[in-house]
Amino acid sequence: MKIGTTWKTNVRAEDLPELLTLITSGDQEYDSKTGIMVDQYKEWTSDLTLEELDRVITLLDAGKEIGRSDVPKLRKELADRRDPVLIEERRLALRARQEELASTEARLLGQGLEALGGAGDTWDGRRDQIAAWWRAVKEAEAAETWATAFPANRMTARQVNSKSVLGGRFTIRNAHHRRDRAWDREIMLDRTLDGVRRRIQPVNFNDPGSGANRKNELGLHDLSASLLDGGRRPMSVYAQLKPYEDATVVFMPVPTERDAQIFNAIQSLTPVTTADREQMRRMRNSFTRLRLAQATDMHTYLLNVNEVRDGDPMVRYGHSGRVRRPGEKTEVRADDIDIATRRTNALQHNVIVRTNTDQVVNEVVVVYREHASALFPVLAKWNQVRSRFEVLNRDTGAPTRAYITNEGKWVG
């Protein structure tokens, strides 16, 4: 049952704080009109625990008469959720989801290890293969063009403006203590075009003098984007973007599924030498890739996932929000299985293109890093009159003669 929008006005005034505590999700969402983060409420009564649902019923029953109309339905739901048969059905459904996720993770890891070659679970048995793969990746990046990435569903698009998205210094919540403000931490997020330029410079993640990672200092965290469907018919690149006004679009290709899976496999291996560990760090700092992917908007925000309250913030985007699971018509709050599925989707990104049949805009989380191409990232501005994206100089932002048609063709 959907949580009633009038519940807050129908309970007694003295009960309102408790009701809000019960139905608050602990999540937040950015309000582009006010420019602030807004607390989110649970959307469905299924998001309430049995104890929370029982207490909500008590509060509504003690409130205004008009607010009691939902009480019989809620009591029936409470009884159903306590039914041993239904409890067992939910337990089996959860186990099936867990087993499916584990199977997918194992399959993708196995595919990555097989494609990499070599043997064993350390770098000793695969060091030569890792070096050869890395050379091939950078050679492929250097040869990358719009025509090689866009039709293959490997082109992402991120919109950057100064009006509608939170940036600068602000406070985020802890993923493990979302309702406890004592765990909130102030962070820096650079979501400007200069921030993208800084992300593609490896020195910002491994200072040549000190070896320091300046990601937190400079606010170079992962960013949201859309993965473009190069085969959508009728084709419209513009329709696949979120509706941000006066935005500069950052077009950036991501690796093939094979390379994403190999990189995932390499990260599962244990480095043996100091040189191995240094090379792993260099690759992480120089490999643009997808972190998470979902066929629909994630409705997510930044969280600190560090379980140590006073430790350095470990900022992650995409560890919250909503998802529409296979076979379901409505969205639900994303749980740990859904978040992990976003990770496996990123290793086989075509699944979100194939799944996304009735919603044009998906959402991916991109780790923007160095790209060996002299072309990417491509910056462009939408020209409404000519219905095309005018390509800009990526360093200065000045117009060039090149453009991208709304049908996905590069000209110039």
C-alpha positions as CSV (number, residue, x, y, z in Angstrom):
1,M,0.0,0.0,0.0
2,K,1.2,3.5,-0.8
3,I,2.0,5.6,2.2
4,G,-0.7,8.3,2.4
5,T,0.2,11.9,1.7
6,T,-2.4,13.0,4.2
7,W,-1.2,10.9,7.1
8,K,0.9,13.8,8.4
9,T,-2.1,16.1,8.7
10,N,-4.4,13.5,10.1
11,V,-2.5,12.3,13.2
12,R,-2.6,14.3,16.4
13,A,-0.1,17.1,16.6
14,E,1.8,15.5,19.4
15,D,2.2,12.3,17.4
16,L,3.5,14.0,14.2
17,P,7.2,13.9,15.2
18,E,7.0,10.1,15.9
19,L,5.1,9.5,12.6
20,L,7.7,11.4,10.6
21,T,10.5,9.4,12.3
22,L,8.7,6.1,11.3
23,I,8.1,7.0,7.7
24,T,11.4,8.9,7.0
25,S,13.7,6.7,4.8
26,G,16.9,8.4,5.9
27,D,17.6,9.1,2.2
28,Q,17.8,12.5,0.5
29,E,17.2,13.9,-2.9
30,Y,18.4,17.1,-4.5
31,D,15.6,19.7,-5.2
32,S,16.7,21.7,-8.2
33,K,14.1,24.4,-7.4
34,T,15.4,25.2,-3.9
35,G,19.0,24.0,-4.4
36,I,18.9,22.0,-1.2
37,M,18.9,18.3,-0.2
38,V,15.4,17.2,0.8
39,D,14.6,14.3,3.2
40,Q,12.8,11.5,1.5
41,Y,9.9,9.5,3.0
42,K,9.3,5.8,2.5
43,E,6.9,5.4,-0.5
44,W,5.3,2.0,0.4
45,T,4.1,0.4,3.6
46,S,6.2,-2.6,2.6
47,D,9.2,-0.4,3.4
48,L,8.1,-0.3,7.1
49,T,9.1,-3.0,9.5
50,L,6.4,-4.9,11.3
51,E,7.0,-2.9,14.4
52,E,6.9,0.4,12.5
53,L,3.7,-0.6,10.7
54,D,2.0,-1.6,13.9
55,R,2.9,1.8,15.5
56,V,1.7,3.7,12.4
57,I,-1.6,2.0,12.7
58,T,-1.8,3.1,16.4
59,L,-1.0,6.7,15.5
60,L,-3.5,6.9,12.7
61,D,-6.2,5.2,14.8
62,A,-5.8,7.9,17.5
63,G,-5.9,10.7,15.0
64,K,-8.7,12.4,13.0
65,E,-11.6,10.3,11.8
66,I,-10.7,10.9,8.1
67,G,-7.3,9.5,8.7
68,R,-8.7,6.2,10.0
69,S,-10.0,5.1,6.6
70,D,-6.6,3.4,5.9
71,V,-6.5,1.6,9.2
72,P,-8.5,-1.5,8.2
73,K,-6.3,-2.0,5.1
74,L,-3.2,-1.5,7.2
75,R,-4.4,-4.0,9.8
76,K,-5.0,-6.6,7.0
77,E,-1.5,-6.0,5.6
78,L,0.0,-6.4,9.1
79,A,-1.8,-9.7,9.5
80,D,-0.8,-10.9,6.1
81,R,2.9,-10.0,6.8
82,R,2.7,-12.1,10.0
83,D,1.3,-15.0,8.1
84,P,3.8,-17.9,8.3
85,V,3.1,-18.9,4.7
86,L,3.7,-15.4,3.3
87,I,6.8,-15.1,5.5
88,E,8.2,-18.2,3.9
89,E,7.4,-17.0,0.4
90,R,9.3,-13.8,1.1
91,R,12.2,-15.7,2.5
92,L,12.4,-17.9,-0.5
93,A,12.1,-14.9,-2.9
94,L,15.0,-13.2,-1.1
95,R,17.1,-16.3,-1.2
96,A,16.4,-16.6,-5.0
97,R,17.6,-13.0,-5.5
98,Q,20.7,-13.6,-3.5
99,E,21.5,-16.8,-5.4
100,E,21.0,-15.1,-8.8
101,L,23.3,-12.3,-7.8
102,A,26.0,-14.7,-6.6
103,S,25.7,-16.7,-9.8
104,T,26.0,-13.5,-11.9
105,E,29.1,-12.3,-9.9
106,A,30.8,-15.6,-10.3
107,R,30.0,-15.8,-14.0
108,L,31.4,-12.3,-14.7
109,L,34.5,-13.0,-12.6
110,G,35.1,-16.2,-14.4
111,Q,34.7,-14.6,-17.8
112,G,37.1,-11.9,-16.9
113,L,39.8,-14.3,-15.6
114,E,39.4,-16.5,-18.7
115,A,39.7,-13.5,-21.1
116,L,42.7,-12.3,-19.2
117,G,44.5,-15.6,-19.4
118,G,47.2,-17.0,-17.1
119,A,46.5,-18.9,-14.0
120,G,46.1,-18.5,-10.2
121,D,44.7,-15.9,-7.9
122,T,47.8,-13.7,-7.6
123,W,49.7,-11.6,-10.0
124,D,52.5,-14.1,-10.2
125,G,50.6,-16.3,-12.6
126,R,49.1,-13.5,-14.7
127,R,51.6,-10.6,-14.6
128,D,52.5,-10.8,-18.3
129,Q,48.9,-11.1,-19.3
130,I,48.0,-8.0,-17.2
131,A,50.7,-6.0,-18.9
132,A,49.7,-7.1,-22.4
133,W,46.0,-6.3,-21.6
134,W,46.8,-2.8,-20.3
135,R,48.8,-2.0,-23.4
136,A,46.0,-3.1,-25.6
137,V,43.5,-1.0,-23.6
138,K,45.5,2.1,-24.1
139,E,46.0,1.4,-27.8
140,A,42.2,0.9,-28.2
141,E,41.5,4.2,-26.3
142,A,44.0,6.1,-28.6
143,A,42.1,4.8,-31.6
144,E,38.6,5.5,-30.2
145,T,36.2,7.6,-32.2
146,W,32.6,8.6,-32.0
147,A,31.8,6.0,-34.7
148,T,33.4,3.1,-32.7
149,A,31.8,3.9,-29.4
150,F,28.3,5.2,-30.0
151,P,26.9,2.4,-32.1
152,A,28.3,-0.1,-29.6
153,N,26.4,1.4,-26.7
154,R,29.6,2.6,-25.1
155,M,29.0,6.4,-25.1
156,T,28.0,8.1,-21.9
157,A,26.6,11.6,-21.7
158,R,26.8,13.9,-18.6
159,Q,25.3,17.3,-18.4
160,V,27.0,20.1,-16.6
161,N,25.5,23.4,-15.6
162,S,25.6,25.7,-12.6
163,K,22.0,25.7,-11.7
164,S,20.4,22.3,-11.1
165,V,22.9,20.0,-9.4
166,L,24.6,20.3,-5.9
167,G,28.3,21.0,-5.9
168,G,31.0,22.7,-3.8
169,R,31.2,22.0,0.0
170,F,28.2,20.4,1.7
171,T,27.2,17.7,4.2
172,I,26.4,14.1,3.3
173,R,25.1,11.3,5.4
174,N,26.7,8.0,6.4
175,A,25.3,5.0,4.6
176,H,25.2,2.9,7.8
177,H,23.8,5.6,10.0
178,R,21.5,7.7,7.8
179,R,19.2,8.9,10.6
180,D,22.0,9.9,13.0
181,R,23.2,13.4,12.2
182,A,26.3,12.9,14.4
183,W,27.7,10.7,11.5
184,D,27.2,13.5,8.9
185,R,30.4,14.7,7.2
186,E,31.3,17.7,5.1
187,I,32.8,16.9,1.7
188,M,33.9,18.7,-1.4
189,L,32.4,17.8,-4.8
190,D,33.7,19.4,-8.0
191,R,31.0,18.8,-10.7
192,T,32.3,21.6,-13.0
193,L,33.9,21.1,-16.4
194,D,37.2,21.9,-14.8
195,G,36.4,19.1,-12.4
196,V,36.1,16.6,-15.3
197,R,39.4,17.9,-16.6
198,R,41.1,17.3,-13.2
199,R,39.6,13.8,-13.1
200,I,41.4,12.7,-16.3
201,Q,44.8,13.8,-14.8
202,P,46.3,10.8,-12.9
203,V,48.5,13.1,-10.9
204,N,45.5,14.2,-8.9
205,F,45.1,10.6,-7.6
206,N,48.8,10.0,-7.0
207,D,50.8,13.1,-6.3
208,P,54.3,12.8,-7.9
209,G,55.9,14.2,-4.8
210,S,54.0,12.8,-1.9
211,G,52.1,9.9,-3.5
212,A,48.9,11.4,-1.9
213,N,45.5,10.8,-3.4
214,R,43.8,14.2,-3.6
215,K,40.4,12.9,-4.6
216,N,38.7,14.0,-1.3
217,E,40.6,17.3,-1.2
218,L,39.6,18.3,-4.8
219,G,36.2,16.7,-4.7
220,L,36.9,14.3,-7.6
221,H,34.3,11.7,-6.8
222,D,32.4,9.5,-9.2
223,L,29.7,11.3,-11.3
224,S,26.3,10.4,-12.8
225,A,25.7,10.1,-16.5
226,S,23.4,8.4,-19.0
227,L,24.5,5.5,-21.2
228,L,23.4,6.2,-24.7
229,D,21.5,3.5,-26.7
230,G,23.2,3.6,-30.1
231,G,20.5,1.3,-31.6
232,R,17.4,3.0,-30.4
233,R,14.8,3.6,-33.0
234,P,13.7,6.3,-33.7
235,M,17.1,7.7,-32.7
236,S,17.3,10.8,-30.6
237,V,20.4,11.5,-28.5
238,Y,18.8,14.5,-26.9
239,A,15.8,12.5,-25.7
240,Q,18.2,10.2,-23.8
241,L,19.5,13.0,-21.6
242,K,18.0,14.4,-18.4
243,P,16.2,17.7,-18.9
244,Y,18.8,20.1,-17.7
245,E,18.7,23.6,-19.2
246,D,21.7,25.3,-20.7
247,A,24.0,22.4,-20.0
248,T,27.3,21.5,-21.5
249,V,27.3,17.8,-22.4
250,V,30.3,15.7,-21.6
251,F,30.5,12.7,-24.0
252,M,32.8,10.0,-22.8
253,P,33.2,6.4,-24.0
254,V,33.5,3.5,-21.6
255,P,35.3,0.2,-22.1
256,T,33.9,-2.9,-23.8
257,E,32.2,-5.4,-21.5
258,R,35.2,-7.7,-22.0
259,D,37.6,-5.1,-20.8
260,A,35.4,-4.1,-17.9
261,Q,35.2,-7.8,-16.8
262,I,39.0,-8.2,-17.2
263,F,39.7,-5.2,-15.0
264,N,37.2,-6.5,-12.5
265,A,39.1,-9.8,-12.5
266,I,42.5,-8.1,-12.1
267,Q,41.2,-6.3,-9.0
268,S,40.3,-9.7,-7.5
269,L,43.9,-10.9,-7.8
270,T,46.4,-10.4,-5.0
271,P,49.4,-8.3,-5.9
272,V,52.7,-9.9,-4.8
273,T,55.3,-7.2,-5.2
274,T,55.4,-3.5,-4.5
275,A,55.6,-3.0,-8.3
276,D,52.4,-4.9,-8.6
277,R,50.6,-2.7,-6.2
278,E,51.9,0.5,-7.8
279,Q,50.8,-0.8,-11.2
280,M,47.3,-1.6,-9.9
281,R,47.1,2.0,-8.6
282,R,48.2,3.4,-11.9
283,M,45.6,1.4,-13.7
284,R,42.8,2.5,-11.3
285,N,43.9,6.1,-11.8
286,S,44.0,5.9,-15.6
287,F,41.0,3.8,-16.6
288,T,37.7,5.5,-17.3
289,R,34.9,3.0,-16.5
290,L,31.4,2.4,-15.2
291,R,31.0,1.8,-11.5
292,L,27.3,1.2,-11.4
293,A,24.5,1.0,-13.9
294,Q,20.7,0.9,-13.8
295,A,18.1,0.8,-16.6
296,T,16.1,3.6,-14.9
297,D,16.9,6.7,-12.9
298,M,18.5,5.7,-9.6
299,H,17.0,8.6,-7.6
300,T,20.3,8.5,-5.6
301,Y,22.7,10.8,-3.9
302,L,26.2,10.8,-2.3
303,L,26.8,8.8,0.8
304,N,29.8,8.2,3.1
305,V,30.3,4.5,3.3
306,N,33.1,4.5,5.8
307,E,32.0,2.6,8.9
308,V,34.5,4.6,11.1
309,R,32.8,7.8,12.1
310,D,36.0,10.0,12.3
311,G,37.8,8.3,9.4
312,D,38.3,9.9,6.0
313,P,35.0,10.1,4.1
314,M,34.6,7.3,1.5
315,V,32.2,9.0,-0.8
316,R,30.0,6.9,-3.1
317,Y,27.2,7.8,-5.5
318,G,24.6,5.2,-6.3
319,H,24.3,3.4,-2.9
320,S,20.7,4.5,-2.3
321,G,17.6,5.4,-4.2
322,R,14.9,3.3,-6.0
323,V,14.8,0.5,-8.5
324,R,12.2,-1.3,-10.6
325,R,13.0,-4.9,-10.3
326,P,12.3,-7.4,-13.2
327,G,8.7,-8.2,-13.5
328,E,7.6,-5.4,-11.2
329,K,5.5,-2.4,-12.3
330,T,6.5,0.0,-9.4
331,E,9.8,1.2,-8.0
332,V,11.0,0.1,-4.5
333,R,13.8,1.3,-2.3
334,A,17.1,-0.2,-3.4
335,D,18.4,-2.8,-1.0
336,D,22.0,-4.3,-0.8
337,I,21.1,-6.8,-3.6
338,D,19.9,-4.0,-5.9
339,I,23.1,-2.0,-5.2
340,A,25.3,-5.0,-6.0
341,T,23.2,-5.6,-9.1
342,R,24.1,-2.1,-10.2
343,R,27.7,-3.2,-10.0
344,T,27.3,-6.3,-12.1
345,N,25.2,-4.2,-14.6
346,A,28.3,-2.0,-15.0
347,L,30.3,-5.1,-16.1
348,Q,27.7,-6.0,-18.7
349,H,26.3,-2.6,-19.5
350,N,24.2,-3.8,-22.5
351,V,21.7,-5.4,-20.1
352,I,20.4,-1.9,-19.1
353,V,20.0,-1.0,-22.7
354,R,18.0,-4.2,-23.5
355,T,16.0,-3.8,-20.3
356,N,15.2,-0.1,-20.8
357,T,12.3,-0.5,-23.3
358,D,9.7,1.8,-21.9
359,Q,11.9,4.5,-20.2
360,V,14.3,6.4,-22.4
361,V,16.7,7.7,-19.8
362,N,18.9,5.3,-17.7
363,E,21.6,6.2,-15.2
364,V,25.2,5.1,-14.8
365,V,27.9,6.1,-12.4
366,V,31.2,6.9,-14.2
367,V,34.7,6.9,-12.9
368,Y,36.2,9.6,-15.0
369,R,39.9,9.0,-15.5
370,E,42.6,9.5,-18.1
371,H,41.6,8.5,-21.7
372,A,44.4,8.0,-24.3
373,S,42.3,9.5,-27.1
374,A,43.1,13.1,-28.1
375,L,39.3,13.5,-28.8
376,F,37.7,12.4,-25.5
377,P,36.1,13.7,-23.4
378,V,34.0,15.6,-26.0
379,L,32.3,18.7,-24.8
380,A,29.2,19.9,-26.7
381,K,26.2,22.3,-26.4
382,W,22.7,21.5,-27.7
383,N,21.6,23.8,-30.5
384,Q,17.8,23.8,-30.4
385,V,17.4,25.6,-33.7
386,R,19.6,23.2,-35.7
387,S,18.7,20.2,-33.6
388,R,22.3,19.1,-33.1
389,F,25.2,19.2,-30.5
390,E,27.8,21.8,-31.4
391,V,31.2,20.4,-30.4
392,L,33.5,22.6,-28.2
393,N,37.2,22.7,-27.7
394,R,37.6,20.5,-24.7
395,D,40.3,22.7,-23.1
396,T,38.9,26.2,-23.8
397,G,35.2,25.6,-24.4
398,A,35.4,27.6,-27.7
399,P,33.2,26.4,-30.6
400,T,34.6,24.2,-33.3
401,R,33.3,23.3,-36.7
402,A,32.4,19.7,-35.7
403,Y,28.9,18.7,-34.5
404,I,26.9,15.6,-33.6
405,T,23.5,15.2,-35.1
406,N,20.5,14.2,-33.0
407,E,20.5,10.9,-34.9
408,G,24.0,10.2,-33.5
409,K,26.2,11.0,-36.5
410,W,29.6,12.9,-36.1
411,V,30.1,15.6,-38.7
412,G,33.3,17.6,-39.1
